[in-house]
């Protein structure tokens, strides 16, 4: 028989997984519908790694809305960054009230600045824009949903979350923040993400180049991983490298 062709030196036996979005049909439709309506900010919630960012990016990729540069809260990013970002964007569409307030030699107090920031975000000229703000979890109490601090940043965020902005603000977070207005909790628009259904996991396994994996195993996989995408991807990689995952599925822990 003819000898097998030699592999090129730069040819890799491992195929990188495809970045394939699977499932989430109802969540996609819910977020799309929210983006065409004015209302409170949108909280996209779910456990860490469940796919909040991917859902947002998938929906916004098909949207014609103008997108502001994302903002991520964390060390060194506070109220000054928040106000500066809002002021620069609103000034560009003709509302320079916040921009002037930031440059004024007679600055407004924290409560007045927070109120003004919420007001300029309600301008009609912002109706076709979207702003994704990450890192809200960094500011929330781990056990409860309220803000840990009570400074200028938290005051500004509360004013924004209490208002109905023309701009669509999207907040990927592990939990919906608890914000009260006149003694009643503010009801943010919410898209909650749970685990992936077993009937879409075959697409994820195909994206990881798993050969001929039996469909009847996806139900047990979904039950074992609670549909968490990262856990399912780990099993897909294990199936590719080890040829099966029965040992993992049979473990009781």
C-alpha atoms as one frame of an Amber mdcrd trajectory, in Angstrom:
protein
   0.000   0.000   0.000   1.024   3.543  -0.625   2.641   5.220   2.380   0.498
   7.699   4.288   1.232  11.291   3.363   3.476  13.050   5.808   2.031  15.889
   7.799   3.507  19.282   7.277   5.541  20.565  10.176   3.143  23.431  10.803
   0.017  21.287  10.583  -1.753  20.932  13.949  -3.733  17.834  14.832  -5.905
  19.844  17.240  -8.679  21.897  15.662  -9.624  25.076  17.455 -13.317  25.217
  18.430 -15.600  27.436  16.367 -17.071  30.439  18.164 -20.674  29.326  17.666
 -23.627  30.876  19.478 -26.269  28.247  20.332 -29.779  28.356  21.759 -31.224
  31.352  23.627 -34.056  31.969  21.148 -36.497  33.355  23.728 -33.834  35.494
  25.411 -32.753  36.906  22.044 -36.301  37.907  21.185 -36.867  39.419  24.625
 -33.740  41.588  24.418 -34.492  42.636  20.842 -37.979  43.733  21.870 -36.630
  45.758  24.789 -34.200  47.567  22.495 -37.031  49.003  20.392 -38.864  50.358
  23.415 -38.007  53.140  25.856 -37.945  52.203  29.509 -35.774  51.439  32.490
 -32.242  50.069  32.049 -32.017  46.419  31.024 -30.383  43.935  33.415 -29.083
  40.779  31.721 -28.647  38.446  34.680 -27.261  34.993  35.359 -24.357  33.171
  37.018 -20.775  33.963  36.047 -19.835  32.402  32.717 -23.429  31.688  31.668
 -23.139  33.760  28.471 -24.465  37.237  29.333 -21.841  39.101  27.327 -22.175
  36.727  24.386 -25.946  37.175  24.279 -25.587  40.960  24.323 -22.960  40.953
  21.582 -25.006  38.529  19.472 -28.105  40.744  19.640 -26.275  44.042  19.151
 -24.429  42.657  16.121 -27.812  42.462  14.391 -29.011  45.832  15.697 -28.811
  49.108  13.822 -28.601  51.099  17.046 -25.681  53.432  17.597 -23.482  51.973
  20.308 -21.631  53.993  22.906 -18.230  52.759  23.993 -18.678  50.200  26.774
 -17.914  51.240  30.352 -16.523  48.778  32.905 -16.537  49.596  36.603 -13.593
  48.457  38.653 -10.527  49.824  40.422  -9.835  53.363  39.220 -13.145  53.748
  37.373 -15.660  55.853  39.265 -18.175  58.651  39.038 -15.849  61.023  37.182
 -15.462  58.473  34.381 -19.221  57.903  34.324 -20.045  61.621  34.077 -17.301
  62.287  31.514 -18.572  59.506  29.249 -22.167  60.731  29.467 -21.150  64.372
  28.955 -19.061  63.661  25.855 -21.802  61.600  24.202 -24.707  63.915  25.018
 -22.766  67.018  23.986 -22.120  65.399  20.603 -25.890  65.274  19.973 -26.571
  68.828  21.142 -27.130  68.571  24.891 -24.172  70.133  26.676 -25.764  70.651
  30.097 -23.712  68.011  31.860 -20.562  69.051  30.017 -20.993  72.648  31.211
 -21.731  71.507  34.757 -18.485  69.538  34.860 -16.485  72.591  33.732 -18.313
  75.105  35.897 -16.340  77.038  38.523 -19.440  76.790  40.714 -20.032  73.003
  40.669 -23.341  71.390  41.494 -23.683  69.201  44.553 -23.627  65.384  44.258
 -27.415  65.031  44.303 -27.879  67.728  41.632 -25.189  66.171  39.421 -26.794
  62.748  39.742 -30.189  64.181  38.800 -28.731  66.048  35.813 -26.973  62.926
  34.523 -30.276  61.032  34.585 -32.036  63.921  32.837 -29.619  64.181  29.925
 -29.862  60.416  29.390 -33.592  60.910  28.792 -33.054  63.211  25.808 -34.984
  62.260  22.669 -31.839  62.503  20.538 -30.451  59.410  22.297 -33.359  57.149
  21.379 -31.397  55.046  18.878 -28.334  54.499  21.080 -27.229  51.614  23.308
 -24.754  51.692  26.188 -23.408  48.510  27.803 -22.088  48.998  31.348 -20.086
  46.132  32.871 -18.842  45.592  36.399 -21.984  46.430  38.344 -21.261  43.366
  40.500 -18.127  45.133  41.699 -20.364  47.707  43.401 -23.062  45.424  44.850
 -23.167  43.648  48.183 -22.389  39.955  47.662 -25.273  38.689  49.786 -27.861
  41.310  48.942 -28.511  43.349  45.837 -28.016  46.837  47.206 -24.958  49.019
  46.593 -22.163  48.498  49.135 -21.194  52.163  49.182 -23.138  55.397  49.463
 -20.843  57.770  47.608 -21.188  59.956  44.532 -20.980  57.013  42.134 -23.734
  55.059  43.852 -25.875  58.196  44.043 -25.492  58.772  40.303 -26.232  55.148
  39.432 -29.340  55.114  41.598 -30.654  58.220  39.833 -30.034  56.610  36.443
 -31.575  53.257  37.427 -34.655  55.031  38.798 -35.298  56.832  35.506 -36.636
  55.791  32.123 -33.877  56.753  29.727 -34.204  57.229  25.982 -30.799  55.626
  25.703 -30.978  51.850  26.155 -28.611  50.955  29.001 -27.698  47.261  29.266
 -26.233  45.913  32.510 -24.764  42.388  32.471 -24.787  41.351  36.136 -25.080
  38.273  38.317 -28.079  39.804  40.071 -30.560  42.634  39.622 -29.588  45.613
  41.803 -32.069  46.572  44.505 -32.901  50.257  44.072 -35.790  51.908  45.879
 -37.831  54.928  44.816 -40.432  56.383  47.163 -40.299  53.222  49.262 -40.922
  50.891  46.311 -38.266  48.783  44.621 -37.507  49.882  41.049 -38.441  47.202
  38.530 -35.712  47.071  35.901 -36.370  45.336  32.621 -34.689  41.960  32.987
 -33.473  39.130  30.776 -32.536  36.166  32.978 -30.161  33.519  31.625 -30.186
  29.942  32.852 -28.411  26.870  31.545 -28.547  25.703  27.940 -31.148  23.099
  27.040 -29.918  19.624  26.217 -31.371  19.772  22.700 -28.878  22.473  21.618
 -25.741  20.971  23.148 -25.069  18.895  20.037 -24.356  22.162  18.198 -21.813
  23.080  20.859 -20.162  19.654  20.593 -20.037  19.929  16.801 -18.373  23.332
  17.165 -15.682  21.572  19.239 -15.245  18.900  16.523 -16.459  16.018  18.697
 -16.853  13.016  16.328 -20.119  11.006  16.256 -21.310  11.741  19.752 -24.640
   9.990  20.600 -27.571  12.389  20.908 -29.110  10.527  23.856 -26.191  11.592
  26.071 -27.011  15.302  25.894 -29.883  14.987  28.355 -27.610  13.556  31.100
 -24.951  16.135  30.213 -27.450  18.972  30.658 -28.607  17.532  33.991 -25.056
  17.041  35.243 -23.787  20.494  34.203 -27.099  22.356  34.758 -26.622  23.494
  31.172 -23.721  25.775  32.078 -21.887  26.526  28.792 -18.395  26.417  30.311
 -18.997  23.007  31.892 -20.502  21.695  28.655 -17.501  22.970  26.680 -15.172
  21.216  29.131 -17.004  17.938  28.479 -16.806  18.543  24.730 -13.045  19.052
  24.919 -12.711  15.956  27.119 -14.715  13.897  24.621 -12.474  15.117  21.813
  -9.217  14.376  23.617 -10.173  11.195  25.532 -12.746   9.740  23.143 -15.582
   9.731  25.683 -16.964  11.234  28.877 -18.695   8.246  30.470 -16.270   8.191
  33.386 -17.016  11.832  34.178 -20.790  11.384  33.881 -20.696   8.359  36.169
 -18.883  10.175  38.948 -21.226  10.953  41.851 -19.570  14.207  42.856
